[in-house]
Amino acid sequence: LPKKVEAFAGQRVLAVSAGNLHGFAITSDRAVWSWGGGYSGKLGHGDEKSQLLPKKVEAMAGQRVVAVSAGSFHSLAITADSAVFAWGEGETGCLGHGE
């Protein structure tokens, strides 16, 4: 059954995205939060650790994120000034970094 994510109590969540065993939320201060399986670095915390509770993606601090998308092994975000950020597994070119 659906259960409220208590980690966001007192915060206004604007958007969520669900991927392959991980999720994202954007809060009203435009911060990005991630949780779930961290393999391939898809949570954006600079490691592959899983997070049982939502954790702020510090690498996106200072960016006004307006949308985030969780793929199977990678993730994408777009900011208010139209910058696109990508992270996670990129061996098939899915990050758009030319690798």
Secondary structure, 3 states (H helix, E strand, C coil): CCCCCHHHCCCCEEEEEECCCEEEEEECCCCEEEEECCHHHCCCCCCCCCEEEEEECHHHCCCCEEEEEECCCEEEEEECCCCEEEEECCCCCCCCCCC
